[in-house]
């Protein structure tokens, strides 16, 4: 999925983009969760139900959708 045909950028550049986006994305996500909880977390990070898509998968799918104009339903797992 990280191939140039799907994303439109080289793997090296993709790695740089992900490194640049990971910190702000995680900070925003944690801020939103803390705002929703209205307190600090009670359990350690990573505890609980695992996320369906990790950050890198989200970035790759976003780039593929933007580049190929693939409908979201086509990227969803088959039932």
DSSP file (Angstrom, degrees, kcal/mol; ACC not computed):
  #  RESIDUE AA STRUCTURE BP1 BP2  ACC     N-H-->O    O-->H-N    N-H-->O    O-->H-N    TCO  KAPPA ALPHA  PHI   PSI    X-CA   Y-CA   Z-CA
    1    1 A X              0   0    0      0, 0.0     5,-0.0     0, 0.0     6,-0.0   0.000 360.0 360.0 360.0 -20.4    0.0    0.0    0.0
    2    2 A X        +     0   0    0      4,-0.1    12,-0.1     5,-0.1     7,-0.1   0.349 360.0 125.8 -87.4   8.6    3.0    2.3    0.4
    3    3 A X  S >> S-     0   0    0      1,-0.1     4,-2.1     4,-0.1     3,-1.3  -0.323  74.6-115.5 -66.8 149.6    3.9    2.0   -3.3
    4    4 A X  H 3> S+     0   0    0      1,-0.3     4,-2.4     2,-0.2    -1,-0.1   0.823 113.2  63.7 -54.7 -35.4    4.3    5.1   -5.3
    5    5 A X  H 34 S+     0   0    0      1,-0.2    -1,-0.3     2,-0.2    -3,-0.0   0.826 111.1  36.7 -62.0 -31.7    1.3    4.1   -7.5
    6    6 A X  H <4 S+     0   0    0     -3,-1.3    61,-0.3     3,-0.1    62,-0.2   0.873 129.7  27.7 -86.5 -41.3   -1.0    4.3   -4.5
    7    7 A X  H  < S-     0   0    0     -4,-2.1    -3,-0.2     2,-0.2    -2,-0.2   0.785  87.5-134.9 -97.5 -30.1    0.4    7.3   -2.6
    8    8 A X  S  < S+     0   0    0     -4,-2.4     2,-0.3    -5,-0.3    -4,-0.1   0.478  76.3  85.1  85.7   2.4    2.0    9.5   -5.2
    9    9 A X  S    S-     0   0    0     -6,-0.2    -1,-0.3    -7,-0.1    -2,-0.2  -0.949  84.4 -98.1-134.0 156.5    5.1   10.0   -3.2
   10   10 A X     >  -     0   0    0     -2,-0.3     4,-2.7     1,-0.1     5,-0.2  -0.247  33.4-114.3 -69.1 160.0    8.4    8.0   -2.7
   11   11 A X  H  > S+     0   0    0      2,-0.2     4,-2.2     1,-0.2     5,-0.1   0.861 117.1  54.1 -63.9 -34.9    8.8    5.8    0.3
   12   12 A X  H  > S+     0   0    0      2,-0.2     4,-1.7     1,-0.2    -1,-0.2   0.949 111.8  43.2 -63.4 -48.0   11.5    8.0    1.6
   13   13 A X  H  > S+     0   0    0      1,-0.2     4,-2.6     2,-0.2    -2,-0.2   0.881 111.1  56.1 -65.1 -37.9    9.4   11.1    1.5
   14   14 A X  H  X S+     0   0    0     -4,-2.7     4,-2.6     1,-0.2    -1,-0.2   0.902 105.6  51.6 -60.1 -41.9    6.4    9.1    2.9
   15   15 A X  H  X S+     0   0    0     -4,-2.2     4,-2.1     1,-0.2    -1,-0.2   0.890 110.6  48.4 -62.2 -39.5    8.6    8.2    5.9
   16   16 A X  H  X S+     0   0    0     -4,-1.7     4,-2.3     2,-0.2    -2,-0.2   0.908 110.8  50.5 -66.7 -41.6    9.5   11.8    6.5
   17   17 A X  H  X S+     0   0    0     -4,-2.6     4,-2.2     1,-0.2    -2,-0.2   0.926 111.7  47.6 -61.8 -44.7    5.8   12.9    6.2
   18   18 A X  H  X S+     0   0    0     -4,-2.6     4,-2.2     1,-0.2    -1,-0.2   0.895 111.0  50.7 -65.1 -39.4    4.8   10.3    8.7
   19   19 A X  H  X S+     0   0    0     -4,-2.1     4,-0.7     1,-0.2    -1,-0.2   0.892 112.7  47.2 -64.7 -38.1    7.6   11.3   11.1
   20   20 A X  H  X S+     0   0    0     -4,-2.3     4,-0.6     1,-0.2    -2,-0.2   0.846 118.3  40.5 -70.6 -34.1    6.5   14.9   10.8
   21   21 A X  H  X S+     0   0    0     -4,-2.2     4,-2.4    -5,-0.2     5,-0.2   0.745  97.9  75.2 -87.2 -24.8    2.8   14.2   11.3
   22   22 A X  H  X S+     0   0    0     -4,-2.2     4,-2.5    -5,-0.2     5,-0.2   0.900  94.9  48.1 -60.4 -46.5    3.0   11.5   14.1
   23   23 A X  H  X S+     0   0    0     -4,-0.7     4,-2.4     1,-0.2    -1,-0.2   0.960 115.8  41.1 -62.2 -54.5    3.8   13.9   17.0
   24   24 A X  H  X S+     0   0    0     -4,-0.6     4,-2.5     1,-0.2     5,-0.2   0.875 115.6  52.3 -61.9 -36.3    1.1   16.5   16.3
   25   25 A X  H  X S+     0   0    0     -4,-2.4     4,-2.6     2,-0.2    -1,-0.2   0.937 111.7  45.2 -64.7 -45.6   -1.5   13.8   15.5
   26   26 A X  H  X S+     0   0    0     -4,-2.5     4,-2.6    -5,-0.2     5,-0.2   0.898 113.3  50.3 -65.5 -40.1   -0.8   11.9   18.8
   27   27 A X  H  X S+     0   0    0     -4,-2.4     4,-2.3    -5,-0.2    -1,-0.2   0.918 112.9  46.2 -63.9 -43.3   -0.9   15.1   20.8
   28   28 A X  H  X S+     0   0    0     -4,-2.5     4,-2.4     2,-0.2    -2,-0.2   0.904 113.2  49.6 -66.2 -40.9   -4.2   16.2   19.3
   29   29 A X  H  X S+     0   0    0     -4,-2.6     4,-2.3     2,-0.2    -2,-0.2   0.937 112.9  46.0 -63.2 -46.2   -5.6   12.7   19.8
   30   30 A X  H  X S+     0   0    0     -4,-2.6     4,-2.6     1,-0.2    -2,-0.2   0.888 111.8  52.4 -64.6 -38.8   -4.6   12.6   23.4
   31   31 A X  H  X S+     0   0    0     -4,-2.3     4,-2.4    -5,-0.2    -1,-0.2   0.912 110.1  48.5 -62.7 -43.0   -5.9   16.1   24.0
   32   32 A X  H  X S+     0   0    0     -4,-2.4     4,-2.1     2,-0.2    -2,-0.2   0.897 112.2  48.4 -64.5 -40.3   -9.2   15.2   22.5
   33   33 A X  H  X S+     0   0    0     -4,-2.3     4,-2.4     2,-0.2    -2,-0.2   0.909 112.1  48.7 -65.8 -41.5   -9.4   12.0   24.7
   34   34 A X  H  X>S+     0   0    0     -4,-2.6     4,-2.4     2,-0.2     5,-0.8   0.887 110.8  50.9 -66.6 -38.1   -8.5   14.0   27.8
   35   35 A X  H  <5S+     0   0    0     -4,-2.4    -1,-0.2     2,-0.2    -2,-0.2   0.900 111.8  47.5 -64.7 -40.0  -11.1   16.6   27.0
   36   36 A X  H  <5S+     0   0    0     -4,-2.1    -2,-0.2     1,-0.2    -1,-0.2   0.879 117.2  42.0 -68.1 -38.1  -13.7   13.9   26.6
   37   37 A X  H  <5S-     0   0    0     -4,-2.4    -2,-0.2     2,-0.2    -1,-0.2   0.788  95.6-144.1 -77.4 -27.9  -12.7   12.2   29.8
   38   38 A X  T  <5S+     0   0    0     -4,-2.4     2,-0.3     1,-0.2    -3,-0.2   0.734  74.1  52.7  65.7  25.0  -12.3   15.5   31.7
   39   39 A X  S   <S-     0   0    0     -5,-0.8    -1,-0.2     0, 0.0    -2,-0.2  -0.961  98.8 -71.5-167.0 173.9   -9.4   14.0   33.6
   40   40 A X        -     0   0    0     -2,-0.3     2,-0.0     1,-0.1     0, 0.0  -0.320  66.4 -82.7 -70.1 161.0   -6.0   12.3   33.1
   41   41 A X        -     0   0    0      1,-0.1    -1,-0.1    -2,-0.0     4,-0.1  -0.340  29.8-156.0 -67.0 147.8   -6.1    8.7   32.0
   42   42 A X  S    S+     0   0    0     -3,-0.1     2,-0.3     2,-0.1    -1,-0.1   0.765  76.5  47.9 -92.8 -31.7   -6.6    6.0   34.6
   43   43 A X  S    S-     0   0    0      1,-0.1     3,-0.1     4,-0.1    -2,-0.0  -0.706  97.2 -90.7-108.2 161.6   -4.9    3.2   32.7
   44   44 A X    >   -     0   0    0     -2,-0.3     3,-2.0     1,-0.1    -1,-0.1  -0.315  53.9 -88.8 -66.7 151.7   -1.6    3.1   30.8
   45   45 A X  T 3  S+     0   0    0      1,-0.3    -1,-0.1    -4,-0.1     3,-0.1  -0.388 116.1  32.0 -61.9 137.3   -1.6    4.0   27.2
   46   46 A X  T 3  S+     0   0    0      1,-0.4    -1,-0.3     3,-0.1     2,-0.1   0.220  89.4 123.3  96.9 -13.5   -2.2    1.0   25.0
   47   47 A X    <   +     0   0    0     -3,-2.0    -1,-0.4     3,-0.0     2,-0.2  -0.470  57.2  27.7 -76.3 153.5   -4.5   -0.7   27.6
   48   48 A X  S    S-     0   0    0     -2,-0.1     2,-0.1    -3,-0.1    -3,-0.0  -0.510 110.0  -3.1  96.3-165.2   -7.9   -1.6   26.4
   49   49 A X  S    S-     0   0    0     -2,-0.2    -3,-0.1     1,-0.1     3,-0.1  -0.401  77.0-115.7 -67.2 133.0   -9.3   -2.5   23.0
   50   50 A X        -     0   0    0     -2,-0.1    -1,-0.1     1,-0.1     2,-0.1  -0.376  32.4-103.8 -69.8 148.3   -6.7   -2.2   20.2
   51   51 A X        -     0   0    0      1,-0.1     3,-0.1    -2,-0.1    -1,-0.1  -0.385  19.2-135.3 -67.3 148.3   -7.3    0.4   17.5
   52   52 A X  S    S+     0   0    0      1,-0.3     2,-0.4    -3,-0.1    -1,-0.1   0.909  92.2  25.7 -71.6 -41.9   -8.6   -0.9   14.2
   53   53 A X  S    S-     0   0    0      4,-0.0    -1,-0.3     3,-0.0     2,-0.1  -0.987  78.0-142.8-126.4 127.7   -6.1    1.2   12.2
   54   54 A X     >  -     0   0    0     -2,-0.4     4,-2.0    -3,-0.1     3,-0.3  -0.326  37.7 -94.1 -79.0 170.3   -2.8    2.4   13.4
   55   55 A X  H  > S+     0   0    0      1,-0.2     4,-2.2     2,-0.2     5,-0.2   0.884 123.5  51.0 -54.9 -46.8   -1.5    5.9   12.5
   56   56 A X  H  > S+     0   0    0      1,-0.2     4,-2.4     2,-0.2    -1,-0.2   0.888 109.6  50.7 -63.5 -38.3    0.6    4.7    9.5
   57   57 A X  H  > S+     0   0    0     -3,-0.3     4,-2.5     2,-0.2    -1,-0.2   0.887 109.0  52.3 -64.7 -38.3   -2.4    2.8    8.0
   58   58 A X  H  X S+     0   0    0     -4,-2.0     4,-2.2     2,-0.2    -2,-0.2   0.912 110.6  47.2 -63.7 -42.5   -4.6    5.9    8.4
   59   59 A X  H  X S+     0   0    0     -4,-2.2     4,-2.5     2,-0.2    -2,-0.2   0.933 112.8  49.0 -65.1 -45.5   -2.0    8.0    6.5
   60   60 A X  H  X S+     0   0    0     -4,-2.4     4,-2.3     1,-0.2    -2,-0.2   0.914 112.8  46.9 -61.7 -43.7   -1.6    5.5    3.7
   61   61 A X  H  X S+     0   0    0     -4,-2.5     4,-2.5     2,-0.2    -1,-0.2   0.890 111.0  52.3 -66.2 -38.4   -5.4    5.1    3.2
   62   62 A X  H  X S+     0   0    0     -4,-2.2     4,-2.4    -5,-0.2    -2,-0.2   0.934 111.2  46.6 -62.3 -45.9   -5.9    8.8    3.2
   63   63 A X  H  X S+     0   0    0     -4,-2.5     4,-2.4     1,-0.2     5,-0.2   0.895 112.5  50.4 -63.5 -39.8   -3.2    9.3    0.5
   64   64 A X  H  X S+     0   0    0     -4,-2.3     4,-2.8     2,-0.2     6,-0.4   0.914 111.5  47.7 -65.4 -42.3   -4.7    6.4   -1.5
   65   65 A X  H  X S+     0   0    0     -4,-2.5     4,-1.6     1,-0.2     5,-0.3   0.923 114.7  46.0 -64.0 -44.3   -8.2    7.9   -1.3
   66   66 A X  H  < S+     0   0    0     -4,-2.4    -2,-0.2    -5,-0.2    -1,-0.2   0.884 119.5  40.3 -66.8 -38.1   -7.0   11.4   -2.3
   67   67 A X  H  < S+     0   0    0     -4,-2.4    -2,-0.2   -61,-0.3    -3,-0.2   0.922 127.6  28.6 -77.7 -44.6   -4.8   10.1   -5.2
   68   68 A X  H  < S-     0   0    0     -4,-2.8    -3,-0.2    -5,-0.2    -2,-0.2   0.532  93.1-131.3 -97.8  -7.8   -7.1    7.5   -6.7
   69   69 A X     <  +     0   0    0     -4,-1.6     2,-0.4    -5,-0.3    -4,-0.2   0.886  43.8 171.8  55.8  40.7  -10.5    8.9   -5.7
   70   70 A X        -     0   0    0     -6,-0.4    -1,-0.2    -5,-0.3    -2,-0.1  -0.653  36.5-113.2 -80.9 132.9  -11.4    5.4   -4.4
   71   71 A X    >>  -     0   0    0     -2,-0.4     3,-1.0     1,-0.1     4,-0.8  -0.368  20.4-123.0 -63.8 146.2  -14.8    5.4   -2.5
   72   72 A X  H >> S+     0   0    0      1,-0.3     4,-0.9     2,-0.2     3,-0.9   0.851 110.6  61.9 -59.1 -35.2  -14.4    4.7    1.2
   73   73 A X  H 34 S+     0   0    0      1,-0.3     3,-0.4     2,-0.2    -1,-0.3   0.828  98.3  57.0 -62.6 -31.0  -16.8    1.7    0.8
   74   74 A X  H <4 S+     0   0    0     -3,-1.0    -1,-0.3     1,-0.2    -2,-0.2   0.768 107.3  48.1 -71.8 -24.1  -14.3    0.1   -1.5
   75   75 A X  H << S+     0   0    0     -3,-0.9    -1,-0.2    -4,-0.8    -2,-0.2   0.598  89.9 103.5 -90.2 -12.4  -11.5    0.2    1.1
   76   76 A X  S  < S-     0   0    0     -4,-0.9     3,-0.1    -3,-0.4     2,-0.0  -0.370  84.2 -98.5 -69.8 148.1  -13.7   -1.2    3.9
   77   77 A X        -     0   0    0      1,-0.1     2,-0.1    -2,-0.1    -1,-0.1  -0.368  42.5-105.8 -65.1 146.0  -13.1   -4.8    4.9
   78   78 A X              0   0    0      1,-0.1    -1,-0.1    -3,-0.1    -4,-0.0  -0.473 360.0 360.0 -71.1 141.9  -15.6   -7.3    3.3
   79   79 A X              0   0    0     -2,-0.1    -1,-0.1    -3,-0.1    -2,-0.1   0.497 360.0 360.0 -71.9 360.0  -18.2   -8.6    5.8
